[in-house]
Amino acid sequence: MFLLHGTPGSRLGPCPRASVLYRLGVRLITYDRPGYGLSDRRIGRTVADVAEDVAAIADALGIGCFAVIGRSGGGPHALACAALLPDRTTRVAALVPLAPPGAEGLDWFHGMTESNVAEYTAAQTGYHAMMDLLSPAVERIREDPTRLVPALDDDLPEPDRHVIADIGIRTMLADNFAEAVRRSAAGWVDDAVAFSSPWGFEPESISVPTLLWHGGADVFSPVGHSRWLGQRIPGARVVIQEGAAHFGAIQVLPDVLTWLSAA
């Protein structure tokens, strides 16, 4: 299985314990998207470009078929693998994903926190506007990686505050964010621009078994995004968990891996 990290994120992002993977018989593969961590930037990349990267990694490891799971910013990228690698992707799960820009019938920003509205509004303008917006945050992360996690508190609904209260999760997120921007903000910026531009595939083209999970109180990628995707991906299973929000996706990873491994 490929686990595609969030935004910002890296290969060090949240993942299930080794004992869970062992019990399920899962070989979990993670990597840094271009511009994050140890990966070079790919200028002008689209969401669809992830399929080429995943296929190349699978080929290098001698893997024919695989399941794909993406959390938050990894969600659209996981769906791209399902759409563009249908002969190799067995199942796909997108947790708290975004819908594509210009999604007909969806108020894209409805229910979204002001910080994310500002981010994606800048992303519509392009790379340089996003870089200007995010550079101060990146410098703060480099000075003290733990600062970004508490900085989220003002925007967090109660279910997310409960998840983030766990010191282990806070530490994991801090390590993840620090690795994401170790060289620059390019990965974060390019992700946001890619989400705000044509994705390079249509959700309706996905033919593999698909699971969409969303916390009902999510303010970072509002629940309407999964509902919209679920109406367009043929046969998609949509799970809306009330009493959960964005970071609830971390807690459901073991259950989702169980579903993915049933392929």
C-alpha positions as CSV (number, residue, x, y, z in Angstrom):
1,M,0.0,0.0,0.0
2,F,1.0,3.6,-0.7
3,L,0.3,6.2,1.9
4,L,0.3,9.7,0.5
5,H,0.9,12.4,3.0
6,G,-1.0,15.6,3.8
7,T,-0.3,19.2,3.1
8,P,2.2,20.3,4.3
9,G,3.7,16.9,4.9
10,S,6.4,14.3,4.3
11,R,7.2,10.6,4.4
12,L,7.4,11.0,8.2
13,G,3.7,11.8,8.4
14,P,1.1,10.0,10.6
15,C,0.9,6.3,10.0
16,P,-0.3,3.2,11.9
17,R,2.0,1.4,14.3
18,A,4.2,-1.4,13.0
19,S,2.2,-4.0,15.0
20,V,-0.9,-3.0,13.1
21,L,0.8,-3.3,9.7
22,Y,2.3,-6.7,10.7
23,R,-1.2,-8.0,11.8
24,L,-2.7,-6.9,8.5
25,G,0.2,-8.2,6.4
26,V,0.7,-4.7,4.9
27,R,3.8,-3.4,3.4
28,L,3.3,0.4,3.7
29,I,5.2,2.7,1.3
30,T,5.5,6.4,1.9
31,Y,7.6,9.1,0.1
32,D,8.0,12.8,-0.1
33,R,6.1,14.5,-2.9
34,P,8.2,16.8,-5.1
35,G,9.5,19.8,-3.2
36,Y,9.0,18.2,0.2
37,G,11.7,16.6,2.5
38,L,14.3,14.9,0.4
39,S,12.5,15.2,-3.0
40,D,13.4,17.7,-5.6
41,R,10.8,20.2,-6.8
42,R,8.8,19.4,-10.0
43,I,7.9,22.8,-11.4
44,G,4.3,23.2,-12.5
45,R,3.3,19.7,-11.3
46,T,-0.4,18.8,-11.3
47,V,-2.3,16.5,-9.0
48,A,-2.3,13.9,-11.9
49,D,1.5,13.8,-12.0
50,V,1.5,11.8,-8.8
51,A,0.5,8.7,-10.8
52,E,3.8,8.8,-12.6
53,D,5.8,9.0,-9.4
54,V,3.8,6.2,-7.7
55,A,4.2,3.9,-10.8
56,A,8.0,4.6,-10.9
57,I,8.4,3.7,-7.2
58,A,6.3,0.6,-7.6
59,D,8.4,-0.5,-10.6
60,A,11.6,0.1,-8.8
61,L,10.4,-2.1,-5.9
62,G,9.1,-4.8,-8.2
63,I,5.4,-4.2,-7.2
64,G,2.7,-4.8,-9.8
65,C,-0.5,-3.9,-8.0
66,F,-1.1,-1.9,-4.9
67,A,-3.8,-0.1,-2.8
68,V,-3.5,3.7,-2.2
69,I,-4.6,5.8,0.7
70,G,-4.3,9.6,1.0
71,R,-5.0,11.8,4.0
72,S,-6.0,15.5,3.5
73,G,-3.8,16.9,0.7
74,G,-2.9,13.3,-0.1
75,G,-6.5,12.5,-0.8
76,P,-6.7,14.1,-4.3
77,H,-3.4,12.5,-5.2
78,A,-4.7,9.0,-4.1
79,L,-7.7,9.5,-6.3
80,A,-5.4,10.4,-9.2
81,C,-3.7,7.0,-8.9
82,A,-7.1,5.3,-9.0
83,A,-8.2,7.3,-12.1
84,L,-4.9,7.0,-14.0
85,L,-3.5,3.6,-12.9
86,P,-6.7,1.6,-12.8
87,D,-4.9,-1.7,-13.8
88,R,-2.5,-1.4,-10.9
89,T,-4.6,0.3,-8.1
90,T,-6.7,-2.4,-6.3
91,R,-8.6,0.0,-4.0
92,V,-8.3,3.6,-3.0
93,A,-9.2,5.5,0.2
94,A,-9.2,9.3,0.5
95,L,-9.5,10.7,4.0
96,V,-10.7,14.3,4.5
97,P,-10.0,15.1,0.8
98,L,-10.6,18.3,-1.1
99,A,-12.8,18.4,-4.2
100,P,-11.4,19.9,-7.5
101,P,-11.6,23.6,-8.1
102,G,-14.8,24.8,-9.8
103,A,-16.7,21.8,-8.6
104,E,-20.2,22.4,-10.0
105,G,-22.8,22.8,-7.3
106,L,-20.2,23.0,-4.4
107,D,-19.5,26.2,-2.5
108,W,-15.8,25.3,-2.3
109,F,-15.0,27.6,0.6
110,H,-18.1,27.0,2.7
111,G,-17.2,25.9,6.2
112,M,-13.5,26.4,5.7
113,T,-11.3,28.2,8.2
114,E,-10.1,31.6,7.3
115,S,-6.4,30.5,7.2
116,N,-7.2,27.9,4.5
117,V,-9.4,30.3,2.6
118,A,-6.5,32.8,2.5
119,E,-4.1,30.0,1.4
120,Y,-6.2,28.7,-1.5
121,T,-7.2,32.2,-2.6
122,A,-3.5,33.1,-2.9
123,A,-2.9,29.8,-4.7
124,Q,-5.4,30.8,-7.4
125,T,-3.1,33.8,-8.1
126,G,0.0,31.5,-8.5
127,Y,3.3,30.4,-7.1
128,H,4.7,33.7,-6.0
129,A,1.7,34.9,-4.1
130,M,1.6,31.6,-2.2
131,M,5.3,31.8,-1.5
132,D,4.9,35.3,-0.1
133,L,2.0,34.1,2.1
134,L,3.7,30.9,3.5
135,S,7.4,32.0,3.8
136,P,6.9,33.5,7.4
137,A,5.2,30.3,8.5
138,V,8.0,28.2,7.1
139,E,10.6,30.2,9.0
140,R,8.7,29.7,12.2
141,I,8.5,26.0,11.6
142,R,12.3,25.9,11.0
143,E,12.9,27.8,14.2
144,D,10.7,25.5,16.3
145,P,8.8,22.7,14.6
146,T,6.4,22.4,17.5
147,R,5.0,25.9,16.9
148,L,2.8,25.0,14.0
149,V,0.8,22.4,15.9
150,P,-0.2,24.7,18.7
151,A,-0.8,27.5,16.2
152,L,-3.6,25.4,14.8
153,D,-5.5,25.5,18.1
154,D,-7.4,28.7,17.4
155,D,-8.9,27.1,14.3
156,L,-9.5,23.7,15.7
157,P,-13.0,22.3,16.5
158,E,-13.3,20.4,19.7
159,P,-12.8,16.9,18.2
160,D,-9.5,17.9,16.7
161,R,-8.4,19.5,20.0
162,H,-8.9,16.1,21.6
163,V,-6.8,14.4,19.0
164,I,-4.0,16.9,19.1
165,A,-3.9,16.8,22.9
166,D,-2.1,13.4,22.6
167,I,1.6,14.2,23.0
168,G,2.6,11.4,20.7
169,I,0.5,12.8,17.8
170,R,1.7,16.3,18.5
171,T,5.3,15.1,18.3
172,M,4.7,13.1,15.1
173,L,3.0,16.1,13.5
174,A,5.9,18.4,14.5
175,D,8.5,16.0,13.0
176,N,6.3,15.7,9.9
177,F,6.1,19.5,9.4
178,A,9.8,20.1,10.0
179,E,10.7,17.5,7.4
180,A,8.2,18.9,4.9
181,V,10.0,22.3,4.8
182,R,13.6,21.3,5.6
183,R,14.8,22.8,2.3
184,S,12.0,25.2,1.2
185,A,8.3,25.9,1.1
186,A,8.1,24.7,-2.5
187,G,6.3,21.4,-1.8
188,W,3.6,23.2,0.2
189,V,3.2,25.9,-2.3
190,D,3.1,23.6,-5.3
191,D,0.5,21.4,-3.6
192,A,-1.8,24.3,-3.0
193,V,-1.4,25.6,-6.6
194,A,-2.1,22.1,-7.9
195,F,-5.3,21.7,-5.8
196,S,-6.5,25.1,-7.1
197,S,-5.7,24.2,-10.8
198,P,-7.2,21.6,-13.1
199,W,-6.3,18.2,-11.6
200,G,-5.7,16.4,-14.9
201,F,-8.4,13.8,-14.4
202,E,-12.1,13.6,-13.7
203,P,-13.4,11.9,-10.5
204,E,-16.1,10.2,-12.7
205,S,-13.4,8.2,-14.4
206,I,-12.5,6.3,-11.3
207,S,-13.5,2.7,-11.6
208,V,-11.8,0.9,-8.7
209,P,-13.4,0.5,-5.2
210,T,-13.3,3.8,-3.5
211,L,-13.7,4.8,0.2
212,L,-14.2,8.5,1.2
213,W,-14.0,9.3,4.9
214,H,-14.7,12.6,6.5
215,G,-15.2,14.1,9.9
216,G,-18.4,16.0,10.0
217,A,-16.9,18.9,11.9
218,D,-13.8,19.4,9.6
219,V,-12.9,23.1,9.0
220,F,-9.8,22.5,6.9
221,S,-11.4,20.5,4.1
222,P,-15.1,20.7,4.8
223,V,-17.3,17.7,4.6
224,G,-19.1,18.9,1.6
225,H,-16.0,18.1,-0.5
226,S,-16.3,14.3,0.2
227,R,-20.1,14.4,-0.4
228,W,-19.5,16.1,-3.7
229,L,-16.8,13.5,-4.7
230,G,-19.1,10.6,-3.5
231,Q,-21.8,11.7,-5.8
232,R,-19.5,11.5,-8.8
233,I,-17.2,8.6,-8.2
234,P,-19.1,5.5,-9.4
235,G,-19.9,3.2,-6.5
236,A,-17.9,5.2,-3.9
237,R,-18.5,4.4,-0.3
238,V,-18.8,7.6,1.7
239,V,-18.4,7.6,5.5
240,I,-19.2,10.8,7.4
241,Q,-18.3,10.5,11.1
242,E,-20.1,13.0,13.2
243,G,-18.2,14.0,16.3
244,A,-15.0,13.8,14.4
245,A,-13.1,16.5,12.4
246,H,-9.9,16.8,10.2
247,F,-7.4,15.0,12.5
248,G,-9.8,12.2,13.2
249,A,-8.4,10.8,9.9
250,I,-5.3,9.8,11.9
251,Q,-7.3,7.7,14.3
252,V,-9.2,5.8,11.6
253,L,-6.1,4.8,9.6
254,P,-6.0,1.2,11.0
255,D,-9.7,0.6,10.1
256,V,-9.2,2.0,6.6
257,L,-6.1,-0.2,6.0
258,T,-8.2,-3.2,7.0
259,W,-10.7,-2.2,4.2
260,L,-7.9,-1.6,1.7
261,S,-6.3,-5.0,2.5
262,A,-9.5,-6.8,1.7
263,A,-8.9,-6.4,-2.0
